Amino acid sequence: MSKTDFFSKVYEVVKTIPAGRVTTYGLIATKLGTTLSARTVGWALNACHNDSSIPSHRVVNRKGYLTGKNHFKGFDLMRQLLENEGIIVDDDRVIDFEKKLWKP
């Protein structure tokens, strides 16, 4: 599978994350059958932040931290987008992470 194909598959999964929920890089990788590719999922999401049709702000690390926040344009944009959907973030971590976690 080429990098472009993999990135496209990542985007397809991310588009299905419901508003008000989050998932992880690892869960997306597992869904795609590439359990050890969480970092590559992150690279795919870093490449798509200008595409508003891909809700990349809903993807966090396995502990609920907003590790991708520096790749968004605008100060604290990832947190703001999550909070607009009702997700509470404190110190760059999703509060009630287990309750907000969506498993693809």
C-alpha positions in Angstrom: 0.0 0.0 0.0 1.4 3.4 -0.9 1.7 6.3 1.5 -1.1 8.1 -0.4 -3.4 5.1 -0.2 -2.7 4.7 3.6 -3.3 8.4 4.2 -6.6 8.2 2.3 -7.7 5.3 4.4 -6.8 7.2 7.6 -9.0 10.1 6.4 -11.9 7.8 5.7 -11.8 6.5 9.3 -11.4 10.0 10.8 -14.4 11.3 8.9 -16.5 8.7 10.8 -15.6 9.9 14.3 -18.8 11.3 15.8 -18.8 14.9 17.0 -18.2 15.0 20.7 -16.1 11.9 20.7 -12.3 11.2 20.2 -10.2 8.3 19.1 -6.5 7.5 19.1 -3.8 7.2 16.5 -3.4 3.5 17.6 -7.1 2.7 17.3 -7.1 4.0 13.8 -4.0 2.0 12.9 -5.6 -1.1 14.4 -8.8 -0.5 12.4 -6.7 -0.3 9.2 -5.0 -3.6 10.1 -1.6 -2.0 10.7 -1.4 -2.0 14.5 2.2 -0.7 14.6 1.5 2.3 12.4 0.1 4.8 14.9 3.0 7.2 14.1 2.1 7.0 10.4 -1.5 7.8 11.3 -0.2 10.9 13.0 1.8 11.9 9.9 -1.3 11.5 7.8 -3.2 13.8 10.1 -0.4 16.4 10.2 -0.7 16.6 6.5 -4.5 17.3 6.4 -5.1 20.1 9.0 -6.1 22.6 6.2 -8.9 20.3 5.1 -12.0 21.1 7.1 -13.8 18.0 5.9 -11.4 15.8 8.0 -12.0 16.3 11.7 -8.4 15.6 12.7 -8.9 17.5 16.0 -10.8 14.4 17.3 -7.7 12.2 17.3 -5.6 12.2 20.4 -2.9 10.0 21.9 -3.6 6.8 23.9 -3.8 8.8 27.1 -6.1 11.5 25.8 -3.5 14.2 25.3 -3.7 16.7 22.4 -0.3 15.7 21.0 -1.2 17.0 17.5 -2.1 20.5 18.7 1.0 22.2 17.3 0.0 21.2 13.8 -3.2 23.3 13.8 -3.1 26.9 12.6 -4.1 29.3 15.3 -3.4 29.4 19.0 -5.1 26.5 20.8 -7.3 25.7 17.9 -7.5 21.9 18.5 -8.7 22.5 22.1 -11.2 25.1 20.9 -12.6 22.7 18.2 -13.0 19.9 20.8 -14.6 22.2 23.3 -17.1 23.5 20.7 -18.2 19.9 20.5 -18.7 19.6 24.3 -15.4 17.9 25.1 -13.7 19.3 28.2 -9.9 19.7 27.9 -7.7 20.5 30.9 -3.9 20.9 30.6 -4.0 19.5 27.0 -5.8 16.3 28.1 -9.4 15.2 27.4 -11.4 15.0 30.6 -13.4 11.8 30.9 -11.3 10.4 28.1 -12.6 6.8 28.6 -16.2 8.1 28.3 -15.4 10.2 25.2 -13.4 7.5 23.5 -14.8 6.1 20.3 -13.5 2.8 18.9 -13.7 2.5 15.1 
